Amino acid sequence: AVLDQGKTFVTNSTEELIPHFFDHEVINSLGCEAVTNIPLKSAHGVVGTVNLMDRAGYFTDERVASLNRIVEDHAAMLIKALEATTD
């Protein structure tokens, strides 16, 4: 959904993580149960993702909306940084 459709992905519990992340035990060992993957979009489509983890239930609708705005507002800078690391 993130790469192909440009949609933000959110899980807020270990139970939600398990079907999507083979390494959910590693994620949990870091003290994290919630994950969001936000697409980084350019005029050419999705060029990367911003991936965040936190405690269970952290990614409320309000937080996700705010994070999406931050990524969108800073997309040019993030893309430039991404391109600099792939040279």
Residue pairs with C-beta under 8 A, 6 or more apart in sequence:
1 7
1 9
2 8
2 9
2 37
2 38
2 39
2 46
2 49
3 39
3 46
3 49
4 46
6 39
6 41
6 45
6 46
7 39
8 36
8 37
8 38
8 39
8 64
8 67
8 68
9 20
9 35
9 36
9 37
10 34
10 35
10 36
10 59
10 64
11 17
11 20
11 34
11 35
11 36
11 59
12 33
12 34
12 56
12 57
12 58
12 59
13 33
13 34
13 56
13 57
14 24
14 28
14 33
14 56
17 24
17 27
17 28
17 33
17 35
18 24
21 27
21 35
27 33
27 35
27 53
30 53
31 55
32 53
32 54
32 55
33 55
33 56
34 53
34 54
34 55
34 56
34 57
34 58
34 59
35 51
35 52
35 53
35 59
36 51
36 52
36 59
36 64
36 67
37 49
37 50
37 51
38 49
38 50
38 51
38 52
38 67
38 68
38 71
39 46
39 48
39 49
39 71
40 46
40 47
40 48
40 49
40 50
40 71
40 75
40 78
40 79
40 82
41 47
41 72
41 75
42 75
42 79
47 79
47 82
48 78
48 79
48 82
50 67
50 71
50 78
52 59
52 67
59 67
71 78
